[in-house]
Amino acid sequence: MSSRELDYNWAALAYAIINDREIDPDKAVRKIFGMSYSRHSMADDPDTLEMVRLRGQGYTYKTISEMTGYNLAAVWARINRGR
């Protein structure tokens, strides 16, 4: 493992520890280093899947935003891009 990869792992661990939500290491690295998710990976994200499920049950975007802690624009984007 390279020194850079080790730095990514330590950074992901620190981010996961201080984050108020459970987060997987790949997602932590992407958040820390500003890497964007591809459409495919967003569709597989547990938070996005939960948002799509809630929307399918008839919840409004605003209610889903309040339930998940994401802002309204992020909820809309995840639901509409994550399908």
C-alpha positions in Angstrom: 0.0 0.0 0.0 1.4 3.4 -0.9 1.8 6.2 1.5 -1.0 8.1 -0.3 -3.4 5.2 0.0 -2.6 5.0 3.6 -3.3 8.7 4.1 -6.7 8.1 2.4 -7.5 5.3 4.7 -6.6 7.3 7.8 -8.6 10.3 6.5 -11.6 8.0 5.8 -11.4 6.5 9.3 -11.3 10.0 10.9 -14.2 11.2 8.8 -16.2 8.1 9.7 -15.6 8.6 13.4 -16.6 12.3 13.5 -19.5 11.9 11.1 -23.0 11.8 12.7 -24.1 9.2 10.3 -22.8 5.7 9.6 -20.7 6.0 6.5 -18.7 3.5 4.5 -15.0 4.1 3.8 -15.4 4.6 0.0 -18.1 7.3 0.6 -15.9 8.9 3.3 -12.9 9.2 0.9 -15.1 10.7 -1.8 -16.5 13.2 0.6 -13.1 14.2 1.9 -11.4 14.6 -1.4 -14.4 16.0 -3.3 -14.8 13.1 -5.6 -18.2 12.9 -7.2 -20.3 9.8 -7.3 -21.2 8.3 -10.7 -24.8 7.8 -11.4 -24.4 4.1 -10.9 -22.8 4.4 -7.4 -25.4 6.9 -6.2 -28.2 4.4 -7.1 -26.5 1.9 -4.9 -26.0 4.3 -2.0 -28.1 3.2 1.0 -29.3 6.7 1.8 -30.5 7.2 -1.8 -32.3 3.8 -1.8 -34.0 4.8 1.4 -35.1 8.1 -0.1 -36.5 6.4 -3.2 -38.3 3.9 -1.0 -39.8 6.7 1.1 -40.9 8.7 -2.0 -42.5 5.5 -3.3 -44.5 5.4 -0.1 -45.9 8.8 -0.8 -43.7 11.0 1.4 -43.0 14.5 0.1 -39.5 15.7 -0.8 -39.7 18.1 2.2 -40.6 15.3 4.6 -37.9 13.0 3.3 -35.4 15.9 3.7 -36.5 16.4 7.4 -36.3 12.6 8.0 -32.9 12.1 6.5 -31.2 15.4 7.4 -30.3 16.1 3.8 -31.3 19.5 2.3 -34.3 19.5 0.0 -32.2 20.0 -3.2 -30.0 17.0 -2.3 -33.1 14.8 -1.7 -34.6 15.8 -5.0 -31.4 15.2 -6.9 -30.7 11.8 -5.2 -34.2 10.5 -5.9 -34.4 11.7 -9.5 -30.8 10.7 -10.4 -30.6 7.6 -8.2 -33.4 5.6 -9.8 
